[in-house]
Amino acid sequence: MPFFVKTEIIKKEYLIKKDLRNKVIHDHINWIKKLKQKGVNIKSGFLVDEFQIPGAGGLLIIEMKTFKEALQIIKNDPMIKSDLVDWKLNQWIDINQ
C-alpha cells in the first residue's frame, strides 16, 4: 500500500497563542491514537532545528490505498480543522521498489 506524507507549518498568528495551539496539538495526538487503535498505520511528529528547537513544522505519514482515502482522513486532523497550519499532502514514491 502507498504512503502519503502531510507536511505542515504552524501559522504565525498561532505561534503566540500557546494555549490554543497546545489544545489543538493535544486533540491532534488523541486523534492519532484513535486512528492507530482502528489499525491505521500512521506516524506524526514535529520537526526541530539543529539545536533541537521546534518551530519548523510537522510531518505526518499515513499508509492508505489511495490519495483520496488519505485526504479524507487527513481533513479530519484537528490541526487542519482548526486552521492552525498551512499543509500539503503528497504521495511518497519509494525509488528502491
N, C-alpha and C positions, 0 to 999 in steps of 0.2 A: 504494500500500500504506500502511496506517496506521502511525503511530509510537506507541511506548509509552515511558513515562518511569518509571524506577525512581528514587525518592528514598530517601536513606539518611542515618542519623545513627549515628556510631560510639558504641557503648555505653560509658558512663562507666568501667566497670571496665577497658576496654581502652586508655583514654587514658594510663594509667600503665604499661601493658605494651608498651613500644615495640618490643621485639624480636619479639614475637608479632605485633603489629599490622603491622610492616614486612614480615614474611614473608608474611602473608596478602595485603597490598597488592601485593607482588611477584608472588604467584601470580595475583592478580586481573588485573594488567597482562598477564601471559603468556596468560591465558585470553582476554582481549580480542583480543590479537594473533592467536591461533589462530582465533577466530571471523572476524576480518577476512580471514585467509588463505582461509577457506572461502567468502568472498563475502558475509558478513553485514554489513549496513550498521549499524554500532554506534559509538557515541561514549561515552566515560566520562571523568569528571574529578571533582575535588574543589572545594568551594566555599570562598572566603575572605571575610573581612570587609573593611570599608573600608580597613583598614591592611594588607591582603594577608596576614593571619594565618589559616591554615587551622584547621578545627575545627567549621565549620558543617555538615559532612556532605558528601555527594557526589550526583552526578547521572549517570544512565546513560540514553541514548536509543537505542532499537533499532527498526528497521523490520521488521515481520512481518505476515503475512496476518491473524492472529487473536490475540486476547488469550491464548488457550490456548497457542499456539505461543511467544509471547513469554515467558509464565510458565514453560514447560518449559525454555527456555534460561536464564532468569534464576535459576531454582532451582539451577543448576549453578555459579553465581558463587561463587568461594572465600570471598568476604566473607559470603555468606549461609550457605554450608555450614559455616563455622567459627563462626557465630553472633556475628560481630564487630559487626554493625549491626542496628538496627531499620530496616525498609524497607517500602516500599509501591510497588506497580506500578499505573499508570493509563494509559489510552489518552489521547493528546493529540489534541484536535479543533481543526483549523485553521479559524478563523472566516472566513478570507479565501477559502475554496474555494467 
